Structure formats: C-alpha cells, structure tokens
Amino acid sequence: MPRKEKAKSLIGVVSSNKMQKSVTVEVERLTIHPVVHKYVKRKTKFHVHDEENTANIGDTVRIIPTRPISKTKNWKLVEVVNRANI
C-alpha cells in the first residue's frame, strides 16, 4: 500500500487582505549568491484562499498547495501560526 506523504507547507507573512476570501502571503527564503557566495534573502508572493477571512495583515500563516481555485490562486490557508500585534 502506498504511503501518504505530507504536502509541502510554507510559512509566510500576510501582506494584503483586501480581497474577499483571499490573502496575499509573502514567503522569505535564503539562497546563496552565485558569485559572492553569501546568503541572500529572496521573497515570493502567493495568492492564498482564506475561506473564513481569518487572516489579517502581519499575521504569520501556514499555507499548502491545492488545485487551482482561480487564475493566480492555487494555495490554501491551513492555520494562523502567530497573530500580529496591531
């Protein structure tokens, strides 16, 4: 019987929640610069489906990939890890 593997999840910060049932999450990662050989921070923005509109700007959230929900939205909000202090 094939074993179920966990879907990859990412942790990022909500940068916009102006849409209905959607948020924009900014995920930061470290990569090595090809010439200087130092770590460089890179950021990627994902459009995430938030069914209950629970996430606010500045919250740290966990997201997982899912089927395409719209043209640009194919990630789903799993949980709010940490609330922003606003």
C-alpha angles and dihedrals in degrees: 000000000000114000121235113244122209115256112245112261130197131204120217146146124263109244100175136017100170094117125081113256090353138091135182113234124196114210120195124206136174122237131175116249109240096224107026095037094219129125115265126192115235125188129206126188121217129189106227132194111236107181098186097036090238100143123086132189111289096021118133109231140180117229134186131196118258140168116300109281095178138348095290103013117090103134128086130210112242103177145338104248099186131007121227119248100236 
